[in-house]
């Protein structure tokens, strides 16, 4: 009997160890994915800069992006970055004020019944696939803009920007609301005790106290906006140009990648390789926004715990 | 951040007079209400415009037709089944990996730098744009870093049968089963034509380039008059360099043409897959698509599972450990059952993200027009969001109506998923603390 027990214990120890290692393997997979992303982007970008038509100085220095059309090819990434930022800024102009005021309303004004209805409704917005927003931009927002001003073309930055704004609205709203709600009640009570109105308390006490959380929510939302693909591929157009005009047709980094991978360029050519370099730039930009956002969020959390 | 000086802030307000402050308060309330209302209004405008435009497209035929140039005959059968396949592969690969990772990080991992690094890493992965995952999927799964040849000419093939196709004397196409596809060069010197009464018989040697030798087993396709193909295994009888006679299991026949000069070359070679066919690299197949989506939702699954595990009160763990259970016994018997509703909710929400993803699959080269339901892991595919993208990008209004119809289907599926998630959250979650 004792023999059997000893054997079963040994078996248990071994299986325990096996399970532990396989679970560790699973968690290490995520590190491996990161590693794969870095290796793929670095290797292919390196190959891209090995082409004769390209130099790293031109890539980051030139303001001309003309990879496909005949004649001399130009690979200066700034028009794509500029297009991305234009769309992102328009999205931010739409989403940040609305998202923040909605968050303030939900956190400071709304009673629990109203919250119970409004919050899930906003979360529905977060669950809608982005291609649906793209369709909405193309078939509803663009005609609306064109009826306001004929300067808006069939593809324009504003339409895509507003659609992305709608898409990131729930992110801004729910993360900002989390930040506002985690402001200690004592701060509000103190402000009320001194005779502050709701406006005074919200705008002058709660929002400043939650500012780092709100900024973090903005940054995370911007990161999503920069990486958004389907909306810009449908609604923003395909002309890479340096412009700040909201009615202009722009090409973003993601839209360029879609254009390449949909088969406009021959595989193994320089145009094809350029999409990896663009992806590397995109990856670095979103990673920067995410890291700064997380950093601010973390510092903010430590403040009140 | 320092706590604001309350007296100063509120005091400054008092100086302006109470009426003004009350006005500011009211204006601000209206401002906030407007922001919230606008957000909700946008949601309704979106849903309303799509339902208005797409409602007429959603008919029974819409589910039963493949995509077509003709809008009225177009449907979503291809993308619907593509979505089912891709999401099944995605769930099978992502959920065990993601939940396993979460269990390790929450229940097993020591609180050290490595664990902290993995956690930070997962946070960052969640912020990576999905199109970047598409590029990684394209490079790692569809092309396998170019290590196995190109996707159109894969190096490693499992579960396929190969055929040489010959043209018979009557001008019909006859297929002969061979052991492998010959890449370049003409192995078919050994293909010998024979005929017997009603049969056109084609013999192919199983071993490429080798001369037909005595007693070699050959596969023979008997192409009967009524058009049905009959396969027989036959033993070749060879004298010298010529084949004289061969017997099949149930038929015996003479081989008439013998010399190499009369040997036929196949007009083409074909490949037939089976349900378990796999080739390396994966190419733009459902397998590559599902694995790419796995990369996209893995961080989401991990983070939500971690949160579910974290919500389990530690008293349960301590109780289990105090009774002498090992870590895994504790996880299996206490933590996991308590966390399963939360994990399932997170998993369903992650899957609803996977269903809606288009960008990574677009990069992968998911076919925009697919006229077949996927049959195995190597099948071409498209998914609903890609089909929506394809239709939405066309100028004609009739295709926009189709896109809106597909969106309605997509939203209904998502609604069902979210409904299940809410149901699980409400009904199965017990208060354990």
Interface residues (C-beta under 8 A of the other chain):
Chain A: X12 X15 X16 X19 X20 X22 X23 X24 X26 X27 X28 X29 X30 X31 X33 X34 X36 X37 X40 X41 X44 X97 X98 X99 X100 X101 X102 X104 X105 X106 X108 X109 X110 X118 X121 X122 X124 X125 X127 X128 X129 X130 X131 X132 X133 X134 X135 X136 X138 X139 X140 X166 X169 X173 X187 X190 X191 X194 X195 X196 X197 X198 X199 X200 X202 X203 X204 X205 X208 X209 X211 X212 X220 X223 X224 X226 X227 X228 X229 X230 X233 X234 X254 X257 X258 X261 X262 X263 X275 X276 X279 X282 X283 X286 X287 X289 X290 X291 X294 X300 X303
Chain B: X1 X3 X4 X6 X7 X9 X10 X11 X13 X14 X21 X22 X24 X25 X27 X28 X29 X31 X32 X33 X34 X35 X36 X38 X39 X40 X42 X43 X45 X46 X49 X50 X53 X96 X97 X100 X101 X103 X104 X105 X108 X109 X117 X118 X121 X122 X123 X124 X125 X127 X128 X129 X130 X131 X132 X134 X135 X136 X138 X139 X140 X295 X298 X299 X302 X326 X327 X328 X349 X352 X355 X356 X357 X358 X359 X362 X363 X364 X365 X385 X388 X389 X392 X393 X400 X403 X404 X407 X410 X411 X414 X418
